[in-house]
Amino acid sequence: MKQTIYIYHTNDVHSHFEHWPQIARFLSERRREHRARNEAMLLFDVGDFLDRVHPITEATRGKANVDLLNDLGYDAVTIGNNEGITLDHDELDTLYEQARFPVVVANLFRRDGVRPHWALPYVVIPATETFRIGVVGATAPFSHFYELLGWKIVPPFDMLAAAVEEVRQKADCVVVLSHLGVNEDEKIAATIPGVDIILGAHTHHVFLEGKTLNQTLLCAAGKYGKYVGVVKLEIDQNRLSRASATVVDVEPLPRSEAVERHLVCLEQESLARLEAEQVAVLHDDLPLDWFAPSPLANLLASALREWCQADIGMVNAGVLLAPLARGPVTKKDLHRICPHPLNPCKVKLRGAELKEIILEANTERMKHLRFKGFGFRGEVMGEMVYDGVDIEAGLEEDGQWHIRRIMINGEPLNPERTYEVATTDMFAIGHFYPQIQRAAEKTYYMPEFLRDLLAWKLAQ
């Protein structure tokens, strides 16, 4: 007996709902078509479906995202780092309370080593009356961050191997929902026997027609909901005889007007909820300049230094997207001007290293660097702004401004001294300043975001 099963998958949507009306209509229509042809259809998400950059996610702490997945009838999901480490412990612990689908993540535990009540290492889904699909999940092990939030995340490979071996005894086909990245997916295919399909995520890669490695089909659908992945399983005599993959570009597809209206209402309700939470009243404007020190950026640098109890504060002006006007300041305002899921971080640096960073940050190349990732959701790096640092610069013979002297809290920078520098975790995990990335002593402050520090500082 021959059967055909279709698997649809999304990953790394990051609350980019601009394509969700197309995705919703496309999947609903495909579900009707498969049902009419008596074909099985399964639907999975591979993590980072939520991102607190969007006001809907910020106001509901991701619960509205779960409702959207419920509405489309997802069969299982795994979590990404945006679910795992941008919500506090209680928010993640209650995120899936209303979920009508299982959450599979084999390598996440409570601090005491017990698996969370809402998570399973795998699930077996009867795709048809005679063919069962085992679904295993794993997420990127940002160990230190999970630990600070009260969780225990373990390296995924031993857990995956054990889960795959167990589920292989119960299922006719094994699918891994992997929020680990393309390199790790290739390692899974090469080293863990018994995996038929890997649905990938985290590194935002796209496999237009899949990639076969060691008899395992690797699939991935990019980012931001631009694509929906499709896997076709051909079954013969209850055995998987062939698997093929493609992705569908949803941009030209028709939109669901009902879903579009629903998203508009959700956003309006979310913005109203954030606007109702006032954090301060400003008596004067707080201007912002991306390419020069400004009152708002100076305030954030000061807040970082004070919160982290450091020698200096250091932050790039580009993390602030707009100034603040005099009058009431609400959580809506702070989310609008600082939407990133960035946490404070304190790092110990020698004076010589700090000088190198200050010199590099002062270059036009770095100030005008445009990038995405590492939690940054802005446009440009911008001027590095400091609290506790004074820089004397002058115009040299080459016609350029050069730094002549660096003062730390009124004293000349000592290249041999160790300084405690408060900054953002973007610099601790990103490649921008190797001196920070490789520093042996880093302290992360979670679950607070930069906008929480702004609220705290403004309320003083």
Secondary structure, 3 states (H helix, E strand, C coil): CEEEEEEEEECCCCCCHHHHHHHHHHHHHHHHHHHHCCCEEEEEECCCCCCCCCHHHHHHCCHHHHHHHHHCCCCEECCCHHHHHCCCHHHHHHHCCCCCCCEECCCEEECCCCCCCCEECEEEEECCCCCEEEEEEEECCCHHHHHHCCEEECCHHHHHHHHHHHHHCCCCEEEEEEECCHHHHHHHHHHCCCCCEEEECCCCCECCCCEEECCEEEECECCCCCEEEEEEEEEECCEEEEEEEEEEECCCCCCCHHHHHHHHHHHHHHHHHHHCCEEEEECCCECCCCCCCCHHHHHHHHHHHHHHCCCEEEEEHHHCCCCECCEEEEHHHHHHHCCCCCCEEEEEEEHHHHHHHHHHHCCHHHHCCECCECCECCCECCCEEEECEEEEEEECCCCCEEEEEEEECCEECCCCCEEEEEEEHHHHHCCCCHHHHCCCCEEECCCCCHHHHHHHHHCC
